Amino acid sequence: MLNYISHFFERAQHLTRHLHHLLGPPGSSCLTCGTRAVLSARYPGICTRCVQQIPWVRQIRCQRCGRGVGCPDCVRPHMQHRSFVCNRSAVQYNDLMREWISMYKFRGHERYAPLLTALLLQAFQAMSEELTRICGKETPKPLWRPDALTYVPVSEERLAERGFNQAERLAAGLAAAARIPGVDLLQRQINTGKQSFKSRAERFETMKHAFSIHPDGLNLLKDIYHAKGHAGSQSPMPVQLLLIDDIYTTGSTLDACGQVILAAAGHVGIPLRIYTLTLARS
């Protein structure tokens, strides 16, 4: 009798799941909220309701760091000599974005990779259109495009802990989608620990000697420069380099990376302009 009852309930549960599948909303389960729905074609893995909750940085208050709200950082005297021309970010780093990035960065949920790359790609397209408007002089203006892109490296300890570098993955995804050469220009010399627990002053101090040029970095810079076709010219156009990271907080990490790259480029006489693009802006 007990076996019969157990079999009956198992059969009933199977039929219930089957009916729920037939009568429930069409589509697949949303990656972020779990709702079964027709998923977005533009933002892989999420439903239209979650698409509407993406906190895009739509209006930029600070033209230098790309912040969407008032920015007290860029008016500081020591901020006037940063290594990059400007930063742009896809989204505000709110609780929702913190969860999405953490699911990928710390928990290794690979399904988030195409979604986060899609957010970064949209920000890159907006950045290209913006820089085309303000930098181009020709008529019609050619679309601004970097000559190459690179990324912020992580330490060997952090790489072993996570199994991947999220900035490198984002850069690779963007490079493939936008058809821009991706290069490994930097290496991390020290493990600086989690920056989120440090003050602004501590972040800048920690980053001063955190990076160095990759062993092949100088040759890669030369290759990019020669591919641009200005080698030997009396007034060469500077190489446009895009530097990728996941989160912009104070800009200390990006600035430290940029300073190393600028120093290496100056050592071999290559004019260079660095722009930065991040997934989120805190």
JOPEBEL-V953960 format. One record per residue. N is the residue number from 0. SS is DSSP state (~ for helix, > for strand, _ for the rest). OMEGA is omega in degrees with one decimal (none if undefined). Layout:
BEGIN
n,ss,omega
N,SS,OMEGA
N,SS,OMEGA
END
This chain:
BEGIN
n,ss,omega
0,_,-179.2
1,~,178.2
2,~,179.9
3,~,180.0
4,~,179.3
5,~,178.8
6,~,-179.3
7,~,-179.0
8,~,177.2
9,~,179.0
10,~,179.5
11,~,178.6
12,~,178.3
13,~,179.6
14,~,179.0
15,~,178.8
16,~,-179.8
17,~,178.7
18,~,177.8
19,~,178.3
20,~,-178.5
21,~,-173.7
22,~,-178.3
23,_,-179.3
24,_,178.9
25,_,175.8
26,_,-178.7
27,>,179.7
28,>,178.2
29,_,-178.3
30,_,-171.1
31,_,-178.0
32,_,177.1
33,_,179.7
34,_,175.7
35,>,-174.4
36,>,172.1
37,_,-174.2
38,>,-179.2
39,_,176.1
40,_,-175.5
41,_,-177.6
42,_,-168.9
43,_,170.2
44,_,-176.3
45,_,-178.8
46,>,-177.2
47,~,178.5
48,~,178.1
49,~,175.7
50,~,-178.2
51,_,-179.3
52,_,179.9
53,_,-176.2
54,_,-177.9
55,>,169.3
56,_,-172.8
57,_,179.9
58,_,-175.2
59,_,178.6
60,_,-179.6
61,_,-177.2
62,_,-178.4
63,_,-174.7
64,_,175.7
65,_,-178.2
66,_,-178.0
67,_,177.6
68,_,-178.5
69,_,-174.6
70,_,177.2
71,_,-173.0
72,_,-169.2
73,_,176.7
74,_,179.0
75,_,-175.5
76,~,-176.2
77,~,179.1
78,~,-175.5
79,~,-176.0
80,~,177.8
81,_,-171.4
82,_,-176.5
83,>,-178.8
84,>,178.9
85,>,174.6
86,>,170.8
87,>,-177.8
88,>,-177.8
89,>,-171.4
90,>,171.0
91,>,-178.1
92,_,178.4
93,_,-176.4
94,~,-179.4
95,~,-179.6
96,~,175.8
97,~,179.2
98,~,-179.0
99,~,-178.0
100,~,179.4
101,~,178.4
102,~,179.8
103,~,-171.4
104,~,-173.9
105,_,-177.2
106,_,172.7
107,_,177.7
108,_,-173.3
109,_,-177.9
110,_,177.9
111,~,-175.4
112,~,179.4
113,~,179.7
114,~,-178.4
115,~,176.7
116,~,178.5
117,~,176.5
118,~,-179.9
119,~,179.6
120,~,179.2
121,~,177.7
122,~,177.9
123,~,178.8
124,~,177.4
125,~,178.1
126,~,179.4
127,~,179.5
128,~,179.9
129,~,-178.7
130,~,175.1
131,~,-179.1
132,~,-172.9
133,~,-176.3
134,~,-174.5
135,_,177.0
136,_,-179.0
137,_,176.4
138,_,-4.3
139,_,-176.9
140,_,175.2
141,_,-179.9
142,_,179.1
143,_,177.4
144,_,174.9
145,_,177.2
146,_,178.6
147,>,173.9
148,>,178.2
149,>,-171.3
150,>,176.6
151,_,-179.0
152,_,173.7
153,_,179.3
154,_,177.8
155,~,179.0
156,~,-179.4
157,~,178.5
158,~,178.5
159,~,-178.9
160,~,-175.2
161,~,-177.7
162,_,179.0
163,_,174.9
164,_,-175.0
165,~,178.8
166,~,178.0
167,~,179.1
168,~,178.4
169,~,179.7
170,~,179.3
171,~,178.4
172,~,178.8
173,~,179.4
174,~,-179.6
175,~,-177.4
176,~,-176.8
177,~,179.8
178,_,177.8
179,_,179.1
180,_,175.5
181,>,-175.9
182,_,175.4
183,_,-175.8
184,_,-170.7
185,>,169.9
186,>,-178.6
187,>,-177.1
188,_,-177.4
189,_,174.2
190,_,-174.7
191,_,-178.4
192,_,-177.8
193,_,-177.9
194,~,-175.6
195,~,-178.7
196,~,-173.9
197,_,176.3
198,_,179.4
199,~,-178.9
200,~,179.3
201,~,178.8
202,~,-177.9
203,~,-179.9
204,~,-178.9
205,~,-172.5
206,~,-173.0
207,_,-176.1
208,_,-174.6
209,_,-172.1
210,>,173.1
211,>,180.0
212,>,177.7
213,_,179.3
214,_,178.3
215,_,-173.4
216,~,-178.9
217,~,178.4
218,~,178.2
219,~,177.6
220,~,178.0
221,~,179.0
222,~,179.2
223,~,-178.7
224,~,179.8
225,~,178.1
226,~,178.6
227,~,172.8
228,_,-178.0
229,_,-179.6
230,_,-179.8
231,_,179.3
232,_,-179.9
233,_,178.2
234,_,-176.3
235,_,173.8
236,_,-179.1
237,_,173.2
238,>,177.8
239,>,-177.0
240,>,177.5
241,>,-178.1
242,>,-172.2
243,>,169.7
244,>,-177.3
245,>,-175.0
246,>,174.0
247,>,176.1
248,_,176.6
249,_,-176.4
250,_,-176.3
251,~,179.9
252,~,-179.8
253,~,179.8
254,~,179.4
255,~,177.4
256,~,-178.9
257,~,180.0
258,~,178.9
259,~,-178.9
260,~,178.4
261,~,179.4
262,~,179.1
263,~,179.3
264,~,178.2
265,~,179.9
266,~,-179.1
267,_,173.6
268,_,-179.7
269,_,175.8
270,_,-171.2
271,>,172.7
272,>,-176.3
273,>,173.0
274,>,179.6
275,>,179.8
276,>,179.2
277,>,178.8
278,>,-175.5
279,>,177.4
280,>,-179.3
281,_,none
END
